[in-house]
Amino acid sequence: MRWKRVIGILIVAAAAAGGWWYSQPAYKPVDPALACRVGIYRLDDGRLVDLAPLTNSDSLRWRLLDGSSGRISRNQAGGWRARVGWGSDPDPKPIDAGSCAEPRFVFDGHAGERLNFTVTDTRFTGDGEELAGRLVLPSGDGAVPIAVLVHGSEAYSALTYNYFQRLLPAHGIGVFVYDKRGTGTSTGRYSQDFSLLANDAVAALREAHRLAGARAGRVGFSGGSQAGWIAPLAATRSDADFVAVSYGLADSPLAEDRDQVMLDLTAKGHGPEVLAKAREVTDATGAIIASGFETGYDRLDALKARYAQEPWWKDMKGEFTGDIAGYPAFALRWIGPMYDQGTTWNYDPLPVLHALKPPLLWILAGADREAPPEETRRRLLSAAQQTGRLTLVEYPDTDHGIVEFETLPDGSRRPTRVADGYFRLLIDWIRDGRLNEAGYGKGQVLALPAA
């Protein structure tokens, strides 16, 4: 009984801690009173405003093409309360999203009209699972480029929450969006097996072609974060015409944890000697998690005996190292496999990037804490020189999602907006593979395809 109680406490603590322990949450359905207002609206001054639902929230997030954003929620009087950015400060702009019974949209004094697209819902077969998808095309009958939206690591429905299914069609680009396995109304178990997910993406691209028919122009993949591992791999297994990746890593998932740990320790003021010791620890924790929690404990125990009493030990966080280093081997062996999501921990994306035939756009967040960009930047610059098919753009001082932020007194970051130019960059490049010489906000072009 004593051991059962200890393990139970560990499980509860681990689930609360996040990181690799994190079990995928359940997402409540969007309130129908909010869902009926979701859409992209053209204001009477020509601007476009997208209204998207937020996960597990009674709010909607608005976005403009320039990346500015905020959220609105119902107030007690039945109107709408607005907040600036991702914070809680009141937004002085009056915003009225109307209601299901009285549909209207007024943004800062400008009336908006919701845009309509040609929408086809479908179900198709991925790698052994039935996936729910949707083709969204701009109005008309001419051929258009189509982006198949590849997911990140999120466990919620892309059909419900991915706002690019409206943003891109509003600018003449078709979209195929789908719920990945184990999410939304798709079947199967949530997975982070990159090969399996790449096969699902290939099936999505094939379904997009089938549904679009003669309206399909150039068709390729676009996505952020985990999509940096999945989309290029899917492109090598399909006839994709392009790949666009945002804030992804050109290194392994194990390297993501390692680089996060280095950032954590550097932020705490630790120098090269400590970083070298911590690298020993990340190698050991990586070996454990990559083995499925079966082997590697002796190596970690030896490092604990050597370093655990040093001041820097408690400052290690990362994707999983801080958690793994904080628990005994018996608990890791027992708890770890329960939270296994099939992640391809040792995946090296470089061979795929070098073998990729279609053009590739990669957009880096220069101050990314979740996907630290330094090694990815180095690898991509090398790949650009060797392949001649890569466009590399970086937005300095942005975090994961290409979002600008303010740093709070405790060192945490609060997003303020998406970087100006990011959306326009994606739209232009997906449309025809070219960039506008006028530039895209603070985006810095680091590499272009060979002439």
Solvent accessible surface area in square Angstrom, and as a share of the most:
residue,aa,sasa,rsa
1,M,187,0.84
2,R,170,0.62
3,W,150,0.52
4,K,150,0.63
5,R,168,0.61
6,V,48,0.27
7,I,27,0.14
8,G,32,0.31
9,I,91,0.46
10,L,25,0.13
11,I,42,0.21
12,V,109,0.63
13,A,45,0.35
14,A,0,0.00
15,A,40,0.31
16,A,88,0.68
17,A,60,0.46
18,G,16,0.16
19,G,44,0.42
20,W,23,0.08
21,W,0,0.00
22,Y,97,0.37
23,S,57,0.37
24,Q,62,0.28
25,P,45,0.28
26,A,97,0.75
27,Y,69,0.26
28,K,102,0.43
29,P,120,0.76
30,V,30,0.17
31,D,64,0.33
32,P,104,0.65
33,A,42,0.33
34,L,6,0.03
35,A,48,0.37
36,C,39,0.23
37,R,5,0.02
38,V,31,0.18
39,G,5,0.05
40,I,2,0.01
41,Y,5,0.02
42,R,105,0.38
43,L,5,0.02
44,D,101,0.52
45,D,68,0.35
46,G,44,0.42
47,R,90,0.33
48,L,17,0.08
49,V,0,0.00
50,D,2,0.01
51,L,0,0.00
52,A,3,0.02
53,P,8,0.05
54,L,44,0.22
55,T,47,0.27
56,N,73,0.38
57,S,39,0.25
58,D,90,0.46
59,S,7,0.05
60,L,0,0.00
61,R,7,0.03
62,W,7,0.03
63,R,34,0.12
64,L,17,0.08
65,L,50,0.25
66,D,59,0.31
67,G,0,0.00
68,S,23,0.15
69,S,7,0.04
70,G,0,0.00
71,R,63,0.23
72,I,1,0.00
73,S,12,0.08
74,R,77,0.28
75,N,51,0.26
76,Q,195,0.87
77,A,100,0.78
78,G,43,0.41
79,G,28,0.26
80,W,26,0.09
81,R,96,0.35
82,A,13,0.10
83,R,51,0.19
84,V,70,0.40
85,G,3,0.02
86,W,77,0.27
87,G,13,0.12
88,S,75,0.48
89,D,89,0.46
90,P,98,0.62
91,D,16,0.08
92,P,122,0.77
93,K,55,0.23
94,P,89,0.56
95,I,13,0.06
96,D,43,0.22
97,A,0,0.00
98,G,1,0.01
99,S,29,0.19
100,C,70,0.42
101,A,95,0.74
102,E,107,0.48
103,P,88,0.56
104,R,106,0.39
105,F,3,0.01
106,V,51,0.29
107,F,1,0.00
108,D,58,0.30
109,G,61,0.58
110,H,61,0.27
111,A,56,0.44
112,G,17,0.17
113,E,131,0.59
114,R,86,0.31
115,L,41,0.20
116,N,124,0.63
117,F,43,0.18
118,T,67,0.39
119,V,79,0.45
120,T,54,0.32
121,D,95,0.49
122,T,20,0.12
123,R,110,0.40
124,F,16,0.07
125,T,95,0.55
126,G,12,0.11
127,D,55,0.29
128,G,67,0.65
129,E,45,0.20
130,E,77,0.35
131,L,0,0.00
132,A,5,0.04
133,G,1,0.01
134,R,54,0.20
135,L,3,0.02
136,V,6,0.03
137,L,9,0.04
138,P,15,0.10
139,S,83,0.54
140,G,56,0.54
141,D,130,0.68
142,G,40,0.38
143,A,69,0.53
144,V,19,0.11
145,P,20,0.13
146,I,0,0.00
147,A,0,0.00
148,V,0,0.00
149,L,11,0.06
150,V,5,0.03
151,H,11,0.05
152,G,7,0.07
153,S,49,0.31
154,E,52,0.23
155,A,13,0.10
156,Y,67,0.26
157,S,15,0.10
158,A,11,0.08
159,L,26,0.13
160,T,51,0.29
161,Y,24,0.09
162,N,36,0.19
163,Y,36,0.14
164,F,35,0.15
165,Q,8,0.04
166,R,26,0.09
167,L,9,0.04
168,L,1,0.01
169,P,3,0.02
170,A,16,0.12
171,H,38,0.17
172,G,33,0.32
173,I,0,0.00
174,G,0,0.00
175,V,0,0.00
176,F,0,0.00
177,V,0,0.00
178,Y,2,0.01
179,D,2,0.01
180,K,5,0.02
181,R,15,0.05
182,G,32,0.31
183,T,5,0.03
184,G,50,0.48
185,T,92,0.53
186,S,12,0.08
187,T,57,0.33
188,G,40,0.38
189,R,171,0.63
190,Y,20,0.08
191,S,13,0.08
192,Q,26,0.12
193,D,50,0.26
194,F,1,0.00
195,S,46,0.30
196,L,48,0.24
197,L,0,0.00
198,A,0,0.00
199,N,53,0.27
200,D,1,0.00
201,A,0,0.00
202,V,18,0.11
203,A,4,0.03
204,A,0,0.00
205,L,3,0.02
206,R,145,0.53
207,E,15,0.07
208,A,0,0.00
209,H,61,0.27
210,R,159,0.58
211,L,47,0.23
212,A,8,0.06
213,G,45,0.43
214,A,103,0.80
215,R,31,0.11
216,A,25,0.19
217,G,30,0.29
218,R,57,0.21
219,V,0,0.00
220,G,0,0.00
221,F,0,0.00
222,S,8,0.05
223,G,16,0.15
224,G,13,0.13
225,S,26,0.17
226,Q,6,0.03
227,A,0,0.00
228,G,1,0.01
229,W,17,0.06
230,I,0,0.00
231,A,0,0.00
232,P,2,0.01
233,L,17,0.08
234,A,0,0.00
235,A,5,0.04
236,T,61,0.35
237,R,103,0.38
238,S,34,0.22
239,D,100,0.52
240,A,9,0.07
241,D,57,0.30
242,F,0,0.00
243,V,0,0.00
244,A,1,0.01
245,V,0,0.00
246,S,4,0.03
247,Y,44,0.17
248,G,3,0.03
249,L,7,0.03
250,A,0,0.00
251,D,11,0.06
252,S,18,0.11
253,P,4,0.02
254,L,37,0.19
255,A,4,0.03
256,E,23,0.10
257,D,1,0.01
258,R,48,0.17
259,D,23,0.12
260,Q,19,0.08
261,V,0,0.00
262,M,38,0.17
263,L,66,0.33
264,D,39,0.20
265,L,0,0.00
266,T,76,0.44
267,A,83,0.65
268,K,130,0.55
269,G,67,0.64
270,H,38,0.17
271,G,33,0.32
272,P,115,0.73
273,E,124,0.56
274,V,25,0.15
275,L,44,0.22
276,A,63,0.49
277,K,42,0.18
278,A,0,0.00
279,R,106,0.39
280,E,63,0.28
281,V,0,0.00
282,T,8,0.05
283,D,58,0.30
284,A,0,0.00
285,T,0,0.00
286,G,3,0.03
287,A,39,0.31
288,I,0,0.00
289,I,8,0.04
290,A,39,0.30
291,S,36,0.23
292,G,33,0.31
293,F,10,0.04
294,E,118,0.53
295,T,83,0.48
296,G,26,0.25
297,Y,11,0.04
298,D,124,0.64
299,R,121,0.44
300,L,2,0.01
301,D,67,0.35
302,A,50,0.39
303,L,9,0.05
304,K,44,0.19
305,A,93,0.72
306,R,139,0.51
307,Y,15,0.06
308,A,31,0.24
309,Q,174,0.77
310,E,53,0.24
311,P,100,0.63
312,W,4,0.01
313,W,33,0.11
314,K,144,0.61
315,D,20,0.10
316,M,7,0.03
317,K,119,0.50
318,G,23,0.22
319,E,57,0.26
320,F,2,0.01
321,T,0,0.00
322,G,23,0.22
323,D,30,0.16
324,I,0,0.00
325,A,6,0.05
326,G,57,0.54
327,Y,33,0.12
328,P,58,0.37
329,A,28,0.22
330,F,79,0.33
331,A,0,0.00
332,L,1,0.00
333,R,122,0.45
334,W,120,0.42
335,I,0,0.00
336,G,0,0.00
337,P,65,0.41
338,M,103,0.46
339,Y,37,0.14
340,D,69,0.36
341,Q,38,0.17
342,G,37,0.35
343,T,19,0.11
344,T,46,0.27
345,W,42,0.15
346,N,105,0.54
347,Y,32,0.12
348,D,68,0.35
349,P,2,0.01
350,L,39,0.20
351,P,86,0.54
352,V,21,0.12
353,L,7,0.03
354,H,63,0.28
355,A,57,0.44
356,L,4,0.02
357,K,154,0.65
358,P,18,0.11
359,P,51,0.32
360,L,9,0.05
361,L,0,0.00
362,W,0,0.00
363,I,0,0.00
364,L,3,0.01
365,A,1,0.01
366,G,17,0.16
367,A,26,0.20
368,D,3,0.02
369,R,101,0.37
370,E,77,0.35
371,A,6,0.05
372,P,3,0.02
373,P,4,0.02
374,E,99,0.44
375,E,42,0.19
376,T,0,0.00
377,R,61,0.22
378,R,140,0.51
379,R,39,0.14
380,L,0,0.00
381,L,72,0.36
382,S,41,0.26
383,A,3,0.03
384,A,11,0.08
385,Q,162,0.72
386,Q,126,0.56
387,T,29,0.17
388,G,20,0.19
389,R,69,0.25
390,L,4,0.02
391,T,4,0.02
392,L,0,0.00
393,V,2,0.01
394,E,14,0.06
395,Y,1,0.00
396,P,39,0.25
397,D,108,0.56
398,T,2,0.01
399,D,20,0.10
400,H,39,0.18
401,G,18,0.17
402,I,0,0.00
403,V,17,0.10
404,E,46,0.21
405,F,48,0.20
406,E,71,0.32
407,T,86,0.50
408,L,53,0.26
409,P,147,0.92
410,D,118,0.61
411,G,31,0.30
412,S,45,0.29
413,R,63,0.23
414,R,80,0.29
415,P,41,0.26
416,T,51,0.29
417,R,62,0.23
418,V,7,0.04
419,A,4,0.03
420,D,58,0.30
421,G,0,0.00
422,Y,9,0.03
423,F,2,0.01
424,R,82,0.30
425,L,0,0.00
426,L,6,0.03
427,I,6,0.03
428,D,34,0.18
429,W,4,0.01
430,I,1,0.00
431,R,98,0.36
432,D,62,0.32
433,G,26,0.25
434,R,166,0.61
435,L,41,0.20
436,N,84,0.43
437,E,181,0.81
438,A,95,0.74
439,G,33,0.32
440,Y,11,0.04
441,G,51,0.49
442,K,148,0.63
443,G,18,0.17
444,Q,93,0.41
445,V,75,0.43
446,L,63,0.31
447,A,15,0.12
448,L,111,0.55
449,P,59,0.37
450,A,78,0.60
451,A,154,1.20
